[in-house]
Amino acid sequence: MVEHVRKPVKFVISGSIAAAANFGTLYILTEFLGVWYLLSSVAAFSLGIAVSFILQKHWTFENYEKNRTIRQLSQFLLVSTANLALNTFLVYTLVERFGAWYMLAQFLSAAFIAVESFFIQQWIFSPAPGARERNHEYEQDHHA
C-alpha cells in the first residue's frame, strides 16, 4: 500500500479498535457487571486511550523508541483531553446554535477531530533524530 495512504488507513483502524474497546468496556461493565454507568464510562474511556496510544505509537506510526514514551504519553493525554473539550464544544454548538441532530453533530465532530488528531499524533510519534536507524534495526531484529 502507498505510504501516504497506509498511515491514515492504519490510523482509522487503530482508532476504531480503541473505540470498540471503549464502547465494549462501557457496555460490559454497566450491563453485565452492574457498575455505575459514570464509573464505567471513566474506566472505558481510560482503556480506550491506552489502546489507542499503544496502537498509534507501535503500529500506525511504527515508533519503537522507549526513551520518549513518557513524553509521548503526556502529549497524547493532553491532546486527548483537549479533543474531549473540543468535541463537547462542537457538538453543543452544532446542536444548540445550528439545530443539527445530535448524532450528526457527533459524527461531524469526530471526523474533524480524527483529521486533526492524525496530524498531531504524526508529530507526537515522529522519531527523534537518529531514531529512524534504531527503528530500522529493531524491525530487522524482531521481524526476521
Phi, psi and omega in degrees: 000143180296137186305317183290347175258326185299311182296313177299324178295314178297324178299314179294318179296313179300315179297323179293320177295317179297318179295320178296320177297318179298304183294320179297317179296316178303312183294313182296313181298317184282308187282319186262327183257355175071022178284141178306134189302326180288322175293319176300319181297317179295315179297316181294317178299316180298316178297317179301319178296316181297314179297316180298314181301311183297313181294316182295316181296307190271324186262305184295306186261000174048050180253113184252010180295129178268328185290345179251006186299317181296316178298315180297318179296318178299314178296318180298315179295321178297314179295319179298319178294316177298321179293325176297316178295316179297318178300314180300314179298313182295315180297313179302312182296314181296322181283307188283322183270325186247359176071022180287151173294137187301326179290320175295318178300318179294319179298312180297318179296315180298320179296315178299313182293325178298316180295311179300317182294324179303313183290321179293316180291328175299322177291314181302317185264010176294139184294146174291159178307132181086348183284334179302318179294319179294320176299318180297317177297319179300313182297320179295320180290327187255355179240009181275000000 
